[in-house]
Amino acid sequence: MLKQELEDGQASLADPHFRADVLSGLEARPRAIPARWFYDRRGSELFEEITRLPEYYPTRTETELLRQTGPELGALAARGAAVVEFGSGSSVKTPLLLRAIDPAAYVPIDISGDFLRQSAAELGQAFPGLPVYPVEANFLRPVPLPEQVTGMPKLGFFPGSTIGNMQAWHAVNLLRAMREWLGDGARLLIGMDRVKSPDVLVPAYDDAQGITAAFNLNLLERINRELDGTIPVEAFRHVALWNDDAARIEMHLEAVRDMAFTVEGRPFEMAAGETIHTENSHKYGRNGARMLLRAGGWTPIREWTDDNDWFALILCEA
Ligand code: AVI
């Protein structure tokens, strides 16, 4: 069964992990569903829109940082390196990095085969001489790298502050796993979003056009579509708040009235004001970022930030 057919609603075979996470998340107190389920086809489109919003500074800022640091990065990267990107690659950021360091090979790793093949094909066209070896895998589990890059020095690339969507213990485990896959002598270029005023952070996750709200609410639409749900989506509102103790933006879906619904026939009730926690986006100060990276087995050797110190690109060595 093609994943796309499922996303188009032409088939009803739900991902068992999605089903398990939704049912246990709705039963839990507080209710919570992992953020990775945002990204069906519609969710991925909405995320692309988010990255272009005036309030959502991370993508813009990181892209500009990559543009500015390109020449210096080129000088710091090992000759003949293989770039291993965790995620299928962005059509703007990845070419900036590849142009800067002129690698011997490019290995994008992503769980979504469709996105992976599409971006690998686009990059292949833009960089005709560059061998591209896509790996369809969940990089949260051990990933065997293609044998063609064995022996090449590795530069891991983990942009977008995706690390911020993980709890610290999980982030450390992932960094350690990356260190193991990439091997001794490897380097890692990672994007991390900084702690800053909630006056900047909250609008970035609650924009005036309501795109982030639609992104959050699409999770409920997805549950209705794929898990035969009867959730009254219009009776929920998007909430984004800054949790200062945990140094993170949290996204929730709040019930605006009492309600009852079913998911795969299982009954649920929510009272007005109750919430489902859908995402954490952790932000790191300079020292916190360094501590996290060191705990994950990486030594920061160079750091670039924008003039506002809103976002950091950090180069580390194993
Ligand atoms: C993918 N991730 C880094 C985004 C973030 O900023 O945490 C996801 C996002 N959620 C709402 N807006 C963007």
Residues whose N, C-alpha, C, O or C-beta is under 5 A from the ligand:
A	BS01	AVI	I50 G160 S161 T162 A204 S281
